[in-house]
Amino acid sequence: MPRDLSSVRLARLNMLLQLLASTTCLSRDRLYEQLEYTNPRTLERDIAYLREEFGATIHWDYQHRGYILENSGSFMLHLHLSENEATALVAGLGMAAHFLPHLEGDCNSLWQKIQTALPENLASQARKLAQSAVMALPVSSLDPEIFSRILSALGHKRTIEARYTKPYTHHPKPERYHLSPWGVYFAGHAWYLWAWSHTSTPEGERAFRISRFDSVGVTDEGAREIPEGRNLTTYAEGAWYAFSGGKRRKVLLKVYPPMSRVVAETKWHVSQQIEECPDGSIYLSAEVPHLEEVAKWVLASAPYAEVLEPAELRQRVAELAEGVKRRHGGRRNLMKGRNV
């Protein structure tokens, strides 16, 4: 640590970096007011000191007339967290460890480092409250190396060469894809890649379940740009469960008691509309890109959910229900041929 750093100046530098980190661009007047600088040159010296001694990257934005912080360099911020902020941090690390199991050790290590900067009573309370966020949601396993390569390709805007296995075929085998990765998201109980496929027939954007990639290699080729006006959030939220993209179609379902009360408590889709009926049932409508996901949801909600529109979806549910009936109808020796 630099020798001429007094405790007063250390506290001021710490507050300066926290303020810069709290917003995209901060004006000089705001910094003067918040840090009570009596001499404007003190602010300039503090910023120069952070740049030279700690390697902090702080830019002056001429267009917006303010400072922008890119990183704090080697300066270790002393965080002043509220109880809710500390709880959110611990809960977030716990969720990260759950949804990305290969990072569990890193999440625990990070919390050990952070909690040393917190008062013991606050760290203890945060741990207790965060432990109440018990997650029983299953998460599909994935290859950490494949996930890391996808993130690397995203960060460097490079295409990937991948082998992917589609699950719902009689004889599944890996197929080769050349992809421009656009983003990753979690849905249902798995991680998905939103990408432009250069090898599909026809070409187009698709969602790939990351656990189904057998191999991924990052190329030197630049990735195709995301179309203007599109982003990962709007793409992912269009799915009923996980798969999005393509033309959306309106579906109309009727859900009967007692399940109607449970269904009405949850937002199943960003476009959903719910209309309550006098008998306690509800009409649920939405515009979705994949009817198959809705068909499986209806079947999982049997016998309380009914498809009213479109006819194609109603027919698909009937086909799936007939398959269930064939497998479960009549009497048979369920354990025949099984070693127990």
N, C-alpha and C positions, 0 to 999 in steps of 0.2 A: 504494500500500500504506500502511496506517495507520502513523504515525510511531513509536508506542510499542511496536512489535512486535520484541522481542528474538529472537535465534536460538533460545534455549532455549524461549521461549513458542511460537514458530513450530513447533518440532518437536513440542511438546506438543499444540497445536491440530491439527496434522496427524494425530497418532496418535489423538486424540479423535474426529475425523471418520471415520477408518478403522475404528475400533471400532464407531461408530454405524452405519456403512454395512454392517458385516459381519453384522448380525442385525436382526430386525424391531423388537425392543424391548430396551433395555439398562437394567438397574437402576443406581441410584447406587452401591450397594456394589460392583458389578462394575467400574464406572469408577474408584472409589477404589482398588481392588485393582490393576487393570491399569496405571493411570497414576501410582500411588503418590502420590496427593494427601495431604499432611499436614494440610491445612485444607479442610474441606468447602466453605467459601465460595469457594475458588479454582475449583472446578468450576463453580459458579454464575456466577462472573465470566467464565470462559472461554466458557460457552454464551451468555451475554448479549453478549459481545464478537463472537462469530461471527454472532449475529443482527443486531446493530446495524451493525457495520463491513463485513460481507461479504454480508449478506442471506440467510444460511443459514436454512432452515426446520426448526426443531427443536421438537417438541411433547413435552409431558409427558402420558403416558397414565395417568390415575388408576386405571383398572380393572386394568392389569397392573403398575402402579407402576414405570414406566421411561420412558426417553427414546426418541423415534422421530424418525429423520432422514428428511425428505422430499427435500431437496436441499441441496447445500453452498454454494449461492449463487455468488459470484465467487471463493471460496477455491480456489486451485489445489493439489490434493492432490499431494504427492510420494510416488509409489508405491514400495513396496519389494516387488518381484516376485521369486519364485524362478525358476529356469531353466525349470521345467515350466510355471509360470504365464505367463511371457513367451512360450514356445513356443505355448501354447494361444491366447494373444492374437493372435499373428501368423498362426497357422493359421486361426483364426476369421475374421480380416479377409480372408484369402485366399479362404476359402470364401464369405464374404459377397459378395466381388467376382465370384466365379464364378457363384453362384446368382442374384445380382441385378447383372448386368453394368452397368446404368446407374449403379451406386454405386461402380464401380471407382476412379474418381478420388477420391471421398470417403474410401474405405478407405485408399488410398495416402497421402492427406493426413493422416488420423488417425494412421497408423503413424509418419509423419515427426514428428508432434508428440509422440507417446508415447515414441519411442526416445531423444529428447533428455534424458528424465528417467531413462534407464537407463544403467548402466555400459556402455562400448563393448563389452567382451568378452561381456556378457550379451546385448546387442542383436544382436551378430554371430552368436553361437551360436543364438539364437532364429530368426534369418533362415535359417540353414543347415538347421536341423531342420525348420522349417516348409515349406521348399521341397521336402522329400521327400514332402509330401502332394500328389502330382500328381493332378489330377482330370481324367479323360477323359469323365466323365459328361456327355452332351449336355443342354442346358437350352433349353427352348422360349423363343423371344423373346416379349417382352410390351411393351406401351406403358407407359413409366414414369409418364405422367400418369394413366392409368387405374388403375394400381397405387396411386399416391399418393391418388387420390380414394377408392378402396376403403378404404385405411387411415384416411383422414380420417373417413369415414362410421362406421367401426368405433370410432374414438376418441370421436366425438361421439354415438354411438348413434343414427344417423339412417338412414333408408331410402335406397335408390338406385333411380333409373330407368336401365335398361340395355338395350342391344341386343346380343343374343347369337346366334351362328351355330352350329347343330348340324352336326357334320362328316359323319356317316354317313347322308346323304340324297342322292338323285339330283340334286336341284337345291337346294343349300343357300342359304338366304337368312336375313338377320337377323330375329330375333323379339324383341318387346319384353317386358321383365320388370320387375316392381316387387318389389324384394327387401329383406329385413332381413338385413344382413350379420352373421354371427356369428363369423367367423374365417377366416384364410388359412393354408394349409399347403402344403408341398412334397412331392410324391410322384411316383415314376417319373422323369420328367424335365421336370416342369412345376409351376407354381404353381396352386393351386385355391382357390376361395372356397366356404366352407360358409355357406349362407344359407337363410332361409325365403322361399319364393316365394309372393307374394300373388296371382300371376296364373296359376300352373299349374293344370291341371285334372286331379286335384284339387289344392288348395293343399298345401304340405308342404315339408319340408327337402330340399335338394338340394346337389350339388357342381357347381360351374361351373369349367371351365378358364379361367383369367384371360386367356390369350392369345387366346381366342375372343370376347372382348367387343369390339364395334366402338365402343361409346361407353358412358360411365358419368357420371351426374349425381347429385350429392348433394342430397337434398330437405330441407325443414324438418320433415318428419314423423318422430316418434320411432319407432325400430325395435322390432320385437316382441322380447320378452325370451326368452333361452335357457331352455328348460324346466329346472326344478329337477332336479339330479342329472346333467345333461348337461354336457359340456365338449368343447372342440376335440380334446383328446388321445384321449379314448375314441371320438369320432366317426371321426377320421382313421385310427386304428390298426385299425378294423374292416374296412378295404378290403384286397383282395388286392394291388391296385396303387394306385388313386387314388379310385375311386368307392365311397362308403360309404352308410350309411343304409338303412332298410327292413329287412324281415325277413331274418334270416340262415338259410342252409340248409347242411346238412352235405354236404361233398364228401369222397369217398374216392378217392385216386389210388394207382396202383402205379408205381414208378419203378425201372427196371432198370439193371444195371451197363453201362457204367462211370459213367453220369450219376448214379446213386443216391448215389455217394460225394460228388459235388459238391453235390447238392441237400441232403444231410444236414448240410452245413457251414453252411447259411444258414437264418435264421428268416424264412420267407416270410410268415407270418401270426401274429398274437398268440395265436390259439387252436390253432395246429397241434400235432399229435401225430405222432410218428414211431415206427414199429415195424420193427425190422430183421428180415430173413429170412435163413435159413442160406445161400441162394444169392447173397447180396450185394445183393439188391433190397430196397426199403423200401416200406412202406405209409405214405402221407402223408394225414392227415385234418385238416380244418379246417371252421369255420363261417363262411361268407362271405355278403355281401349281393348280390353280382352274379356270376352264373355266367359271363357273357360274358368277364370278365377272366381267369377260370381257364381257359376254353376256349382263349383265345389263348396262355396260358402253356403249356398242354399241347401245342398245335401247335408252338410255338417250341421245345419240348423233344423233338420227334419225332426218331426213332421210339422213344424210351426211356421215355416217360410214357404211361400208360393210365388212362382214367377207369373206375372201377368203380361209383361212385354219384355223383349220381342218374342215372337213365336219360336225363333231359332234357339233362343236360350231355354225356353220352356221344354222344347224337344230334347235338348242336350241333357237337362236335369232328368227327364224321363228315362233316357238311355243309361245314365249313370245309376239311377235307382233300380233299373231292371238288372243291371250287373250285380248290384248288391243283393237283390232278391235271389238271383241264380246261385250266388255263392252261399247264401245263408238259408235258403229254403230247403225243406225236407230234412230227413234224418240221415246222418252218415257218421262213420267212425272218424272223428276229427283227428285222432292220434295215430291213424293207420300209417305205417311207414316211417314213423318218427321215433328216434332213439331217445328214451327218457330215463 
